[in-house]
Amino acid sequence: LYINNYFKIKKGEILVNEIAPRPHNSGHYTIESCETSQFEQHIRAILDMPLGSTKMRVGAAAMVNILGTGNGEEGLADTLRPCQASMTIPGATVHLYGKRECRKGRKMGHITVTADTMPEVVEKVEKL
């Protein structure tokens, strides 16, 4: 269960902004970086199986969202430029979501970048 933004108010109550009873896009980096991804954990949980280790398999990881920069074919070509750049970066993996239409601001996929250290990850991300 993913809970995004919760707030404790003066009366001691907790207000929740968003609940997603599914793997959430903020955790997609776990596919490459963790011993058990959020997707596998979800399946294990709903099947009442033991949960897997969430230990990192790499020293550091980051996820870069691929957001539509424009509409249609022209927008898609521009949107996919970071994906093309990632092909020359060791530890970068592209995940496209197979959406048929590109629109400005629409999440089309993500790139996970892994390395031994966070400064190395940041250096790689800046190349995107």
C-alpha positions as CSV (number, residue, x, y, z in Angstrom):
1,L,0.0,0.0,0.0
2,Y,1.5,3.3,-1.1
3,I,0.5,6.4,0.9
4,N,1.6,9.8,-0.6
5,N,1.6,12.8,1.7
6,Y,0.1,12.4,5.0
7,F,-0.4,15.2,7.6
8,K,-0.8,15.2,11.3
9,I,-3.1,18.0,12.4
10,K,-3.4,19.7,15.8
11,K,-6.2,17.4,17.1
12,G,-3.9,14.4,16.6
13,E,-5.8,13.2,13.5
14,I,-3.9,12.1,10.4
15,L,-5.1,13.3,6.9
16,V,-4.1,11.2,3.9
17,N,-3.7,12.8,0.5
18,E,-3.5,9.7,-1.7
19,I,-3.7,6.0,-1.2
20,A,-2.7,3.6,-4.0
21,P,-3.4,-0.1,-3.2
22,R,-1.0,-1.2,-5.9
23,P,2.7,-0.8,-6.9
24,H,3.2,3.0,-7.3
25,N,5.3,4.7,-10.0
26,S,7.5,6.3,-7.4
27,G,8.9,2.8,-6.7
28,H,9.6,1.6,-10.2
29,Y,13.3,1.9,-9.6
30,T,13.1,-1.3,-7.5
31,I,13.0,-3.4,-10.6
32,E,16.8,-2.8,-11.2
33,S,17.9,-1.8,-7.7
34,C,16.4,-4.1,-5.1
35,E,16.5,-7.8,-4.4
36,T,12.7,-7.9,-4.5
37,S,10.9,-5.4,-6.7
38,Q,7.7,-3.7,-5.5
39,F,5.9,-5.7,-8.2
40,E,7.1,-9.0,-6.8
41,Q,6.4,-7.8,-3.2
42,H,2.8,-6.9,-4.3
43,I,2.2,-10.4,-5.7
44,R,3.7,-12.0,-2.6
45,A,1.5,-9.9,-0.3
46,I,-1.8,-10.7,-2.1
47,L,-0.9,-14.4,-2.3
48,D,-0.1,-14.4,1.5
49,M,3.5,-15.5,0.7
50,P,6.6,-14.3,2.7
51,L,7.8,-10.9,1.6
52,G,11.2,-10.7,0.0
53,S,14.3,-8.7,1.0
54,T,14.1,-5.0,0.1
55,K,17.9,-4.8,0.3
56,M,19.5,-2.8,-2.5
57,R,21.5,-4.8,-5.1
58,V,23.4,-1.7,-6.1
59,G,25.0,1.2,-4.1
60,A,22.6,3.8,-5.4
61,A,19.7,4.3,-7.9
62,A,17.5,7.0,-9.3
63,M,14.5,7.1,-11.5
64,V,14.0,9.7,-14.2
65,N,10.4,10.1,-15.5
66,I,9.9,10.4,-19.2
67,L,7.2,13.1,-19.6
68,G,5.7,14.1,-22.9
69,T,7.2,17.3,-24.2
70,G,4.5,17.8,-26.9
71,N,1.7,16.2,-28.8
72,G,1.6,13.6,-31.5
73,E,4.5,12.1,-33.5
74,E,6.6,15.3,-33.2
75,G,6.1,15.4,-29.5
76,L,7.0,11.7,-29.1
77,A,10.3,12.1,-31.0
78,D,11.4,14.9,-28.7
79,T,10.1,13.0,-25.6
80,L,12.2,9.9,-26.4
81,R,15.5,11.8,-26.7
82,P,16.6,11.0,-23.1
83,C,15.8,7.3,-23.9
84,Q,18.2,7.4,-26.8
85,A,20.9,9.1,-24.7
86,S,20.5,6.5,-22.0
87,M,21.6,3.7,-24.5
88,T,25.2,4.9,-24.0
89,I,25.1,5.1,-20.2
90,P,26.1,1.9,-18.3
91,G,23.6,1.2,-15.6
92,A,20.7,3.0,-17.3
93,T,17.5,1.0,-18.2
94,V,14.6,2.3,-20.2
95,H,11.0,1.4,-19.4
96,L,8.4,2.6,-21.9
97,Y,4.7,2.1,-20.9
98,G,3.4,1.4,-24.4
99,K,1.0,4.4,-24.4
100,R,-0.4,5.0,-27.9
101,E,-0.6,8.8,-27.7
102,C,2.0,11.3,-26.5
103,R,0.7,14.5,-24.8
104,K,2.5,17.3,-23.1
105,G,3.1,16.3,-19.5
106,R,1.9,12.7,-19.8
107,K,4.2,10.1,-18.2
108,M,5.4,7.9,-21.1
109,G,7.9,5.8,-19.1
110,H,11.0,6.1,-17.0
111,I,14.7,5.5,-16.9
112,T,16.3,3.8,-13.9
113,V,20.0,4.7,-13.4
114,T,22.2,2.6,-11.1
115,A,25.8,2.9,-9.9
116,D,28.0,2.2,-6.9
117,T,27.5,5.7,-5.4
118,M,24.9,8.5,-5.5
119,P,27.4,11.0,-7.0
120,E,28.0,8.5,-9.9
121,V,24.2,8.2,-10.4
122,V,23.8,12.0,-10.4
123,E,26.6,12.3,-13.0
124,K,24.8,9.7,-15.2
125,V,21.4,11.4,-14.8
126,E,22.8,14.8,-15.8
127,K,23.9,13.2,-19.2
128,L,20.2,12.4,-19.9
